[in-house]
Amino acid sequence: MAPYLKEQRGRFEPQAAAVVLPAQTAQVAAVVRACAGADAAIVPQAGNTGLCGGAAAQDADRHILLSLERMTRIREIDRANFTLTAEAGCVLADVQAAAAAQQRLFPLSYAAEDRCQIGGNLSTNAGGMNVLRYGNARELVLGIEVVLSDGRIWNGLSSLRKDNSGYDLKDLFIGAEGTLGIITAAVLKLYPQPRHRASAIIGLLCVEDAVTLLGELRSATGETLVACEIMGRVPVEFTLRHTPGCREPFGSTYPWYLLIEAASSRRTDHLADLLRGALQQAKRERLACEWRVAELSTEAATLWRIRKGIPAAQKHEGGSIKHDVSVPVSRIAELIHRASAAALQRLPGIRPCAFGHIGDGNIHFNLSQPPGMNTDLFLARWDELNRIVHDIVADMGGSFAAEHGVGRLKPGEIARYKSSVEIDLMSRLKTALDPSGMLNPGVMIPPHSA
Ligand SMILES: Cc1cc2nc3c(=O)[nH]c(=O)nc-3n(C[C@H](O)[C@H](O)[C@H](O)COP(=O)(O)OP(=O)(O)OC[C@H]3O[C@@H](n4cnc5c(N)ncnc54)[C@H](O)[C@@H]3O)c2cc1C
């Protein structure tokens, strides 16, 4: 069982009575019925790349870890309907490849794509690099198949783009982190495959300029802009220090960098020229200082390696206290200034390491320990620093769980920041769909509210 009893961040020590590996939906249903009869609880697990401990079973006597990794069939690809039906255990990269083999694009993409699985992607409503253009996982789903807590199977595998014939039940299960049902398959939306891509890295003097430039670039490049990531100098330095093959992008250094990608399926588009034109204009307006445009995929990969290397590079810099937060795009600069100042005031020497999906208002506002500080002493201040940052985020109308979800890590934040009405609605839904509380207990719903 050991490979299934690991947890990404080392914040939980998983334990389970058994690991079960069904290969078909009917077998998942049989497992659920057996567990209900034995008063056991089920913890679903997909690729186990989640960052909030949602797939970490916690009870050596009662928790049955249900892995869907053997359910890897692509049941159908409908080219004309631009849809693909995948089982929950399909690895995201395999789904992307199956779509590409049919000259179609499945746009969900991020650093864990060679391990995470469709069931986990939908259950966490995963985001990633391309949300700006294509939306979160939720926006990429037309239908799902779910095993309910009483063992019944709901075949909601609709491939319709229009269907207003009742409540949209699939949306209850997407982002529910395995607390309302077990997703066994999904009908996913496909898109035309891009023919051209171009990326650019841009050096900037302040975070305010990054927000303004993003708006200008969106206007100038239309719907071709698929990704826009921001990186502070601190995370860029981390990745340059610790990621093989990463180089300084420019001769000078800048406090902030934007990394953008444009993509188009139109034959006649010349994206690199489009980006250069927009950036020349931005320079005239004193928004962009310097940039490099990459047309070849190898050049682009070199630029993106800087961004993709940040999470791993941070681990080499000692302890890191994480915040996966979002605010309206227009307030990102305010968030970063306020949260950085408050963290530095509380712990001088702490290193705010802000990066992430600026196009979606989602910043990974991580706090790396002051150099030389004892890591355990630093990590002991996790809750204290979370409180400071999350209070600022809440004050700005933002979210304390932008894309990684709640899991076992943040039900307390739900209790603190969501309204009593919202918590009551969540608890009623949980009770309606899982009356005995056997599906992923301890995840998402704050204790004493279900
Ligand atoms: C390097 C790295 C980069 C990442 N980048 C991003 C990013 O850019 N954007 C982003 O959104 N996330 C990101 N993540 C977080 C993580 O990859 C996502 O949350 C992912 O969607 C989890 O998928 P998984 O298959 O690993 O699910 P797991 O971790 O196995 O499970 C996640 C949750 O879903 C539940 N679950 C799993 N399968 C099912 C099912 N079939 N039915 C019901 N419930 C189920 C589990 O119980 C758990 O609560 C990143 C993680 C890593 C390690």
The ligand as an ORCA input file, in Angstrom:
! r2SCAN-3c Opt
* xyz 0 1
  C       3.928     20.269     -9.584
  C       2.453     20.515     -9.391
  C       1.842     21.551    -10.091
  C       0.487     21.783     -9.914
  N      -0.082     22.809    -10.630
  C      -1.411     23.007    -10.539
  C      -2.040     24.031    -11.325
  O      -1.392     24.761    -12.052
  N      -3.371     24.159    -11.210
  C      -4.121     23.355    -10.389
  O      -5.346     23.520    -10.345
  N      -3.552     22.402     -9.635
  C      -2.230     22.204     -9.689
  N      -1.639     21.231     -8.909
  C      -2.447     20.475     -7.942
  C      -2.968     19.105     -8.460
  O      -2.191     18.637     -9.534
  C      -4.405     19.221     -8.898
  O      -5.182     19.510     -7.761
  C      -4.925     17.965     -9.603
  O      -6.112     18.284    -10.281
  C      -5.129     16.779     -8.711
  O      -5.312     15.661     -9.558
  P      -4.919     14.212     -9.073
  O      -5.273     13.286    -10.177
  O      -3.522     14.133     -8.630
  O      -5.921     14.024     -7.853
  P      -5.650     13.530     -6.356
  O      -4.591     14.334     -5.730
  O      -5.464     12.060     -6.336
  O      -7.062     13.873     -5.699
  C      -7.475     15.194     -5.518
  C      -8.839     15.227     -4.814
  O      -9.850     14.679     -5.651
  C     -10.451     13.530     -5.047
  N     -10.657     12.569     -6.140
  C      -9.698     12.009     -6.914
  N     -10.264     11.236     -7.859
  C     -11.598     11.301     -7.664
  C     -12.713     10.730     -8.318
  N     -12.574      9.920     -9.355
  N     -13.951     11.017     -7.851
  C     -14.127     11.831     -6.782
  N     -13.101     12.394     -6.128
  C     -11.851     12.144     -6.564
  C      -9.468     13.070     -3.995
  O     -10.112     12.381     -2.937
  C      -8.879     14.389     -3.546
  O      -9.750     15.012     -2.635
  C      -0.282     20.981     -9.038
  C       0.338     19.928     -8.347
  C       1.691     19.699     -8.509
  C       2.326     18.550     -7.761
*
